[in-house]
Amino acid sequence: MRHRTAGSNTRGRLLLTGKHLLLLGLSALMIFPLVLTVSTALKSGHDVKVNPFGLFSSFSTENIVRAWTVGDFGSYVVNSFLLSVPSTLLVVVLSTMAGYAFARLPFAGRSLLFYLVVLGLLVPFFTYMIPLYFQLRSMGLLDSLLGVNLVLASTGLSFGTFFMRAFFSDLPVELDQAARLDGASEWQIFLKVMLPLVSSGIGALAVFTFLQNWNNFLVPLLYIPSGEYRPLTTGLYLFLGGRSIDIGPLAAGTLITILPVVVLFVAMQKQVTQGFLSGAVKG
């Protein structure tokens, strides 16, 4: 009996060790491209050509300077914020209000309207991107910050409404009743009672939406044909087309593109994790 127990423990430890080694190998495969990009961006141009896969074999900022000046990545960074921040605010505000209405306010056709909103999650953007182009052009919103921000916001409203409704639905109904007995209006209940209780969900939605809009490539490419407000994603694409052999500045441009979102995610990782875990449990 003891031999069986010892054998089972040994097999269990070997299995656990194998799982850990597998996870470590997969993690290394995922992290290596990012580490190589950072290393290439911070190496000298000569070292990139001589030893392209050597990690941190030298240190130089010439690639970053070339990408920032020659590639005009400074303007692309500003444009990315001009496209990502307003659209994210629009999604967060409208989704929070809509989620509250669908979860807490009784009105005729509430379930039907909610399912119609959620139906937007099932409709691919590719099915209506061409008609939307002509519609924006007829409205004079093509090639404008307002038009692109509206399109970016529309792509996140369905998920945002569904996500925030899960948070509001889980809050006790006694909160509404007590606030109404105290004479609070519906706006006061929403702003002062409900909103502070779903702050983790709002933070998670804001980060997720910002990352999605920051990394969006197709919407700016389609609806900013002149390139006046070209963001980092389309700017990196054009930079790649013109300098497909110059790996150093390309890596620097990639680093400039991903650095803001990495910093944002690391800074708000706790809020994002809490928000998504709470939403999963409450949904």
C-alpha positions in Angstrom: 0.0 0.0 0.0 2.8 2.3 0.9 4.6 1.5 -2.4 1.4 2.4 -4.3 1.1 5.7 -2.5 4.7 6.6 -3.1 4.4 5.7 -6.8 1.3 7.8 -7.2 3.0 10.7 -5.5 6.0 10.4 -7.8 3.8 10.3 -10.9 1.9 13.3 -9.6 5.1 15.3 -9.1 6.4 14.3 -12.5 3.1 15.3 -14.2 3.1 18.6 -12.3 6.7 19.3 -13.3 5.9 18.5 -17.0 3.0 20.9 -16.9 5.2 23.6 -15.4 7.9 23.0 -18.1 5.3 23.2 -20.8 3.9 26.4 -19.5 7.4 27.9 -19.2 8.2 26.9 -22.8 4.9 28.5 -24.1 5.6 31.6 -22.0 9.0 31.9 -23.5 7.7 31.5 -27.0 5.2 34.3 -26.4 7.6 36.7 -24.6 10.6 36.2 -27.0 9.2 38.3 -29.9 8.5 41.2 -27.5 12.0 41.0 -26.0 13.6 40.7 -29.4 11.6 43.8 -30.6 12.8 45.8 -27.6 16.4 44.6 -28.0 16.4 45.4 -31.8 15.0 48.9 -31.2 17.7 49.7 -28.7 20.6 48.4 -30.7 22.8 50.3 -33.1 22.1 50.0 -36.8 25.3 48.2 -37.5 24.7 45.7 -34.7 21.2 45.0 -36.0 22.6 44.0 -39.4 25.5 42.0 -38.0 23.8 40.2 -35.1 20.0 40.6 -35.6 19.0 37.9 -33.0 21.5 38.9 -30.3 19.6 40.2 -27.3 20.8 43.6 -25.9 24.3 43.2 -27.5 24.6 47.0 -27.7 22.7 50.1 -26.7 21.8 53.0 -28.9 18.7 55.3 -29.4 19.4 56.0 -33.1 16.6 53.7 -34.3 14.0 55.4 -32.0 15.2 58.8 -33.1 14.9 57.8 -36.8 11.4 56.4 -36.3 10.3 59.4 -34.3 11.6 62.0 -36.8 11.9 60.3 -40.2 8.8 58.1 -39.7 6.9 61.0 -38.1 5.8 58.7 -35.2 5.5 61.8 -33.0 2.4 62.9 -34.9 1.1 59.4 -35.1 1.1 59.2 -31.3 -0.9 62.4 -30.9 -3.4 61.2 -33.6 -3.8 57.8 -31.8 -4.8 59.6 -28.6 -7.1 61.9 -30.5 -8.9 58.8 -31.9 -8.7 56.5 -28.9 -9.6 58.8 -25.9 -12.8 60.4 -27.2 -14.2 57.2 -28.6 -13.4 55.4 -25.3 -15.1 58.0 -23.2 -18.2 57.8 -25.5 -18.4 54.0 -25.2 -18.0 54.1 -21.4 -20.6 56.9 -20.8 -23.2 55.4 -23.2 -22.6 51.8 -22.2 -22.9 52.6 -18.5 -26.1 54.5 -19.0 -27.6 51.9 -21.3 -26.5 49.1 -19.0 -28.2 50.8 -16.0 -31.4 51.3 -18.0 -31.6 47.7 -19.2 -30.9 46.4 -15.7 -32.8 48.7 -13.4 -35.5 50.6 -15.2 -38.7 48.8 -16.2 -40.1 49.9 -19.5 -42.0 48.3 -22.4 -39.9 46.2 -24.8 -36.8 46.2 -22.5 -35.8 42.6 -23.2 -36.3 42.9 -26.9 -34.3 46.1 -27.2 -31.5 44.6 -25.1 -31.3 41.5 -27.4 -31.2 43.9 -30.4 -28.3 45.7 -28.9 -26.5 42.4 -28.1 -27.2 41.3 -31.7 -24.5 43.8 -32.7 -21.9 41.5 -31.3 -22.9 38.9 -33.9 -22.7 41.3 -36.9 -19.1 41.5 -38.4 -17.8 45.0 -39.1 -16.8 43.8 -42.6 -20.5 43.4 -43.6 -21.3 47.1 -43.3 -18.0 48.9 -43.6 -18.4 49.8 -47.3 -22.0 51.2 -46.9 -20.8 53.1 -43.9 -18.1 54.7 -45.9 -20.6 56.2 -48.4 -22.9 57.2 -45.6 -20.1 59.1 -43.8 -19.1 60.7 -47.1 -22.7 61.9 -47.7 -22.9 63.3 -44.2 -19.5 65.2 -44.5 -17.9 63.1 -41.7 -15.5 61.2 -43.9 -11.8 62.0 -43.1 -12.7 63.8 -39.9 -12.0 63.1 -36.2 -15.7 63.2 -35.4 -16.6 60.6 -38.0 -13.9 58.1 -37.1 -14.5 58.5 -33.3 -18.2 57.8 -33.9 -17.4 54.6 -35.9 -14.9 53.4 -33.3 -17.5 54.0 -30.5 -20.2 52.2 -32.4 -18.0 49.1 -32.6 -17.8 48.9 -28.8 -21.3 49.8 -27.7 -22.8 46.4 -27.9 -20.2 44.7 -25.8 -20.0 47.7 -23.4 -23.8 47.6 -22.8 -23.8 43.9 -22.3 -20.8 44.1 -19.9 -22.2 46.9 -17.7 -25.7 45.4 -17.5 -24.2 42.4 -15.8 -22.8 44.7 -13.0 -26.0 46.7 -12.5 -28.2 43.5 -12.5 -26.4 42.1 -9.5 -26.9 45.1 -7.2 -29.7 44.6 -4.6 -33.0 46.2 -5.5 -33.2 47.5 -1.9 -30.7 50.2 -2.9 -33.1 51.7 -5.4 -36.0 51.5 -3.0 -34.2 53.1 -0.1 -32.9 56.0 -2.3 -36.4 56.6 -3.7 -37.9 56.7 -0.2 -35.3 59.3 0.7 -36.5 61.4 -2.2 -33.7 60.8 -4.6 -34.3 61.3 -8.3 -33.4 58.7 -10.9 -30.3 60.6 -11.9 -29.2 60.9 -8.3 -29.7 57.2 -7.8 -27.7 56.5 -10.9 -24.8 58.9 -10.2 -24.5 58.8 -6.4 -25.7 55.3 -5.5 -25.2 52.9 -8.4 -22.2 54.4 -10.2 -19.7 54.1 -7.3 -20.6 50.4 -6.9 -19.6 49.5 -10.4 -16.4 51.4 -10.6 -14.3 48.3 -11.2 -16.5 47.4 -14.2 -16.2 50.9 -15.6 -12.4 50.8 -15.2 -12.2 47.4 -16.9 -14.4 48.5 -19.8 -12.4 51.7 -20.3 -9.1 49.9 -20.5 -10.5 47.2 -22.8 -12.1 49.7 -25.1 -9.0 52.0 -25.2 -6.8 49.0 -26.1 -9.2 48.0 -28.8 -9.4 51.4 -30.3 -5.7 52.1 -30.0 -4.9 48.9 -31.9 -7.6 49.4 -34.5 -6.1 49.3 -38.0 -9.0 49.0 -40.4 -11.2 51.9 -39.3 -8.6 54.7 -39.6 -7.3 53.2 -42.9 -10.8 53.2 -44.4 -12.3 56.4 -43.1 -9.2 58.7 -43.1 -8.2 58.4 -46.7 -6.1 61.6 -46.7 -4.0 60.4 -43.8 -4.3 63.8 -42.0 -5.1 62.0 -38.7 -3.2 58.8 -39.3 -2.6 56.9 -36.1 0.2 54.6 -35.1 -1.3 51.4 -36.6 -1.6 52.8 -40.1 1.6 54.8 -39.8 3.5 51.7 -38.9 2.0 49.9 -41.9 3.2 52.7 -44.2 6.6 52.8 -42.5 6.9 49.0 -43.1 6.1 49.4 -46.8 8.8 52.0 -47.3 11.5 50.3 -45.1 11.0 46.6 -45.3 14.7 45.9 -45.0 15.6 48.5 -42.3 14.7 46.4 -39.3 16.0 48.7 -36.6 13.6 51.7 -37.2 10.8 49.2 -37.8 11.4 47.6 -34.4 11.5 51.1 -32.8 8.2 52.1 -34.5 6.7 48.9 -33.1 8.0 49.7 -29.7 6.5 53.2 -29.8 3.2 51.7 -30.9 2.9 49.1 -28.1 4.6 50.9 -25.2 1.6 53.2 -24.2 -0.9 50.3 -24.1 1.5 48.1 -22.2 2.1 50.8 -19.6 -1.7 51.4 -19.3 -2.4 47.7 -18.9 0.3 47.2 -16.3 -0.8 50.3 -14.4 -4.4 49.2 -14.3 -4.0 45.4 -14.3 -5.6 45.0 -10.8 -8.7 47.0 -11.8 -9.0 45.2 -15.1 -8.7 41.8 -13.4 -11.2 42.7 -10.7 -13.6 44.1 -13.3 -13.6 41.1 -15.6 -13.8 38.6 -12.8 -16.7 40.4 -11.2 -18.5 40.7 -14.5 -18.0 36.9 -15.2 -19.4 36.0 -11.8 -22.3 38.5 -11.9 -23.2 37.7 -15.6 
